[in-house]
Amino acid sequence: EVQLQASGGGLVQAGGSLRLSCAASGFTFDDYTIGWFRQAPGKEREGVSCISNSDNSTYYADSVKGRFTISGDNAKNTVYLQMNGLKFEDTAVYYCAASRYYCSGYLPRYEYTYWGQGTQVTVSS
């Protein structure tokens, strides 16, 4: 069974940090791109970051560039999103997803085949 499990969310003050994890199983992890998306109340789901597990190529949305870092541990079939300098506007449910396409500079939702349950990130101001 294909599974993606997002975890690591919580409540943090503005300026703080969190590390999200995405644990994958049921498919060949190295053949996929893993993306992080988020959805805030009243807003559409948006792409945050992605990583191609074949060569570790990465992409970041402008809103998080310089603050978030995506990384992968292929041996553990896990991708991480280190979030530093968190802002109130980062508050959202964060989802991880898997795509057969290369992480090529944007995150279209239609390219992502598998989705995990979200993890809530709340940043207080």
C-alpha positions as CSV (number, residue, x, y, z in Angstrom):
1,E,0.0,0.0,0.0
2,V,1.3,3.4,-1.0
3,Q,1.6,5.7,2.0
4,L,3.0,9.2,2.7
5,Q,3.0,10.3,6.3
6,A,3.6,13.9,7.2
7,S,4.5,14.8,10.7
8,G,6.3,17.4,12.9
9,G,3.8,20.2,12.9
10,G,2.9,22.1,16.0
11,L,2.6,25.5,17.6
12,V,5.5,27.9,17.4
13,Q,6.1,31.6,18.0
14,A,7.1,33.9,15.1
15,G,10.8,33.6,14.4
16,G,10.9,30.0,15.6
17,S,11.7,26.8,13.8
18,L,10.1,23.4,13.0
19,R,11.2,20.4,11.1
20,L,8.5,18.5,9.1
21,S,9.0,14.9,8.1
22,C,7.5,12.9,5.2
23,A,7.9,9.2,5.5
24,A,7.1,7.2,2.3
25,S,6.4,3.5,1.7
26,G,4.9,1.3,-0.9
27,F,6.7,2.7,-4.0
28,T,10.3,3.1,-5.3
29,F,11.3,6.2,-3.4
30,D,14.4,7.1,-5.5
31,D,12.2,7.3,-8.7
32,Y,10.0,10.1,-7.3
33,T,10.1,13.8,-6.6
34,I,8.7,14.7,-3.2
35,G,6.9,18.0,-2.8
36,W,5.6,20.0,0.1
37,F,2.3,21.9,-0.2
38,R,0.4,24.0,2.3
39,Q,-3.2,25.2,2.6
40,A,-4.2,28.1,4.9
41,P,-7.8,28.8,5.9
42,G,-9.6,30.4,3.1
43,K,-6.8,29.9,0.6
44,E,-6.0,27.4,-2.2
45,R,-3.3,24.8,-1.7
46,E,0.0,26.0,-2.8
47,G,3.4,24.5,-3.6
48,V,6.2,25.2,-1.1
49,S,9.2,23.1,-2.1
50,C,10.2,20.0,-3.9
51,I,13.2,17.7,-4.2
52,S,14.1,15.1,-6.9
53,N,15.4,12.1,-5.0
54,S,17.4,10.9,-8.0
55,D,19.9,13.9,-7.8
56,N,18.7,16.1,-5.0
57,S,17.7,19.0,-7.2
58,T,15.4,21.4,-5.3
59,Y,13.0,24.2,-5.7
60,Y,11.5,26.7,-3.3
61,A,8.6,29.1,-3.6
62,D,9.6,32.7,-3.3
63,S,7.6,33.1,-0.1
64,V,9.9,30.6,1.7
65,K,13.2,30.9,-0.1
66,G,16.0,31.5,2.3
67,R,14.0,30.3,5.3
68,F,13.0,26.7,4.5
69,T,15.3,23.9,3.5
70,I,14.2,20.6,2.0
71,S,16.4,17.5,2.2
72,G,16.1,13.8,1.8
73,D,17.4,10.6,3.4
74,N,16.8,8.0,0.7
75,A,18.0,5.1,3.0
76,K,15.0,6.0,5.3
77,N,12.6,6.9,2.5
78,T,12.1,10.2,4.3
79,V,12.1,13.9,3.2
80,Y,12.4,16.7,5.6
81,L,11.4,20.4,5.5
82,Q,13.4,22.5,7.9
83,M,11.5,25.7,8.5
84,N,13.3,28.6,10.1
85,G,12.3,32.2,10.7
86,L,8.6,31.2,10.8
87,K,6.1,33.9,10.1
88,F,2.4,34.1,11.0
89,E,1.6,33.8,7.3
90,D,3.3,30.4,7.3
91,T,0.3,29.0,9.3
92,A,-1.3,26.3,7.3
93,V,-1.8,22.6,7.0
94,Y,1.3,21.2,5.3
95,Y,1.1,18.2,3.0
96,C,3.7,16.0,1.3
97,A,3.1,14.4,-2.0
98,A,5.0,12.3,-4.6
99,S,5.4,12.9,-8.3
100,R,6.9,11.0,-11.2
101,Y,8.0,14.3,-12.8
102,Y,11.3,16.1,-12.1
103,C,11.4,18.9,-9.6
104,S,11.8,21.5,-12.3
105,G,11.0,24.9,-10.9
106,Y,7.3,24.8,-10.0
107,L,4.9,22.6,-8.2
108,P,1.7,21.8,-10.2
109,R,-0.7,19.8,-8.1
110,Y,-1.8,17.7,-11.1
111,E,1.7,16.2,-11.4
112,Y,1.6,14.7,-7.9
113,T,0.2,11.2,-7.7
114,Y,0.3,10.3,-4.1
115,W,-0.7,12.5,-1.1
116,G,-0.3,12.1,2.6
117,Q,-2.4,13.4,5.5
118,G,-1.5,17.0,6.4
119,T,0.2,18.2,9.6
120,Q,-0.8,21.5,11.1
121,V,1.7,24.3,11.5
122,T,0.5,27.2,13.6
123,V,2.7,30.3,14.1
124,S,1.7,32.8,16.7
125,S,2.4,36.5,16.6
